[in-house]
């Protein structure tokens, strides 16, 4: 579904990615893990069209290389950006409506609302509230919900566990699994290795802009060197 | 929730219609020319501020170069009349088209910049336009252009000494800008622009085309500003770069919206209703020696509003729109 070939990207003059190749098949959850500054976020931004790249990215056979970001979204690549990037002074409802902007003009643009509410019932309770009044976990739910409103075929999540109570991290990741079960392919970037590998099918380990290891999630999780480097065990 | 919004919007429309009827009828009983003049200018600047608000408020692109579109609008309709005998009633639509086009041309390079850098770029572009017109003989240069006095007629939009028709003309202009803003608030543009204003990264990942959103807002804003410029030229009967294109016009256009409430439906009107009478009164009371005092009063007022009511005067009149905050 998604294929990255020899992808390089520079960010403020620094090479953030150097020759990354990566595949995501339809229906998978693929995790990209690595330490701070390994290039995980840049990877997602490259796919979403937010940074200039070298190499090639194809999505369902279409090259995203020269495609502007808003068209990539409309093609079916959803991004839950790092730090959530909600519209803090807009209501929960308006944030979700904005998500449907990509599908504007189509009759079923609000169709994913039911799905969003079934995943995160709390959002429905908080519809008229300003986004900034939500707790960290609820904000993350809203960010995911908003991305789902774009009706993505591939959903990319950038550190969904960031700034969230540990108990809620499991809820969020369980929701990610449900999203996959509903037919949306998931590319997940996480610093919390153990949790990410638990729900992922396959994983890539990124280190200073290069893929240093890849394979089935359980193999990566069991690998001694990864455990030493990232789990501190 | 949807019902609430539709009800609120219908309510706004009703209030506007009521105000419009009042504004059509009430001035018929005013005979004092100075008062009528103040009302005309207030309505004009309410409309201009609303036009500015479409780009600066709803889309968040702070332009300090709107004098350019304003001036070009008044030049286009005036010169079409003087050189090509096109009646201003048609010429003002050409002025609107040129205003919108000019805003697109300015936006094309300037929207590559964001925030303060965009604002500064618009100041510079406005100054360039001013200097260009000042030294361009075909458009009258520094001497300016007189609008030849014709027999009062609707076609020429000249009404002799009678102020009331002018008042109704600027009222129509003000109402049109308000209606445009109202329509925008109900459209998907409202959301896209809001996203562009609040967070470009988020907007992009929701499929909003940042550049074309800004361009659309600029075109609408510039077109209405050009239209307002044409009407202003007709009203004062004489234009030169200093009276329609000088940099302080850009401030004057933006100020009522900022004071009244940026990105709101009523803010620009409220701001103009406060600012323009004050400006006119202070400059007529203080006369020539008071030049600048009106601007000092402005400054003082803006400081007060910024300290006491940072969301603009309009926020005094409404409760928070969205839940507990």
Interface residues (C-beta under 8 A of the other chain):
Chain A: X48 X49 X50 X68 X69 X70 X71 X73 X74 X78 X79 X81 X85 X86 X87 X88 X89 X90 X91 X93 X94 X97 X98 X99 X101 X102 X103 X104 X127 X128 X129 X130 X132 X133 X146 X147 X150
Chain B: X1 X188 X191 X192 X194 X195 X198 X199 X201 X202 X204 X205 X206 X207 X208 X209 X210 X322 X323 X324 X325
